[in-house]
Amino acid sequence: MPTHKLDPTKWVDKYSDYLFNYAIVRVNDREVANDLISETFLAGLNSKDNFEGRATERTWLISILKRKIIDHYRKINSQKGQAEVRINYSDSENTGDWLEEQVADTFDRTAEDEMENTELGLAILECLDQINEKHAAIFKMKTIDEADTEAVCKEFNISPSNLWVIIHRARTALAACLEKNWL
């Protein structure tokens, strides 16, 4: 007999922030993370009859999201070969094929790119000064200084789940600020 029951009408309110934090850490792209969460909810609705109740709703949804993230990376990796150029060559000494992968050259930056990166960095710092002070400090320590979760939680006397809620709120506030002031 199942110990847990599903209530899809409350999924967005109850789990979207948690799922977003889980996804954003793994894909590092807001739009992709939101798409993966939507796909997770849709897959959950489509397979809700298969839910056996041996796990909580949240755990079950996370397991679906994990598979969606894996599928996302499989899709990206399967497309890598499509960025190749095959060249047939023939000269007086040799004949053959040349396979060249088209990849962005990280050394091919213009002065405009460098200036834009500098401007973005300054805009981010400006926006960090405009958001909640505690959220900004936690965001800087975790994201910019790359401190581990345990250290941040200990420093600010918060739980790991609270940390991810604060990081999500800081990212949301930063995105809104940057959209308003930089884009």
Secondary structure, 3 states (H helix, E strand, C coil): CCCCCCCHHHHHHHHHHHHHHHHHHHHCCHHHHHHHHHHHHHHHHHCHHHCCCCCCHHHHHHHHHHHHHHHHHHHHHHHHHHHEEEEEEECCCCEEEEEEECCCCCCCCCHHHHHHHHHHHHHHHHHHHHCCHHHHHHHHHHHHCCCCHHHHHHHHCCCHHHHHHHHHHHHHHHHHHHHHHCC
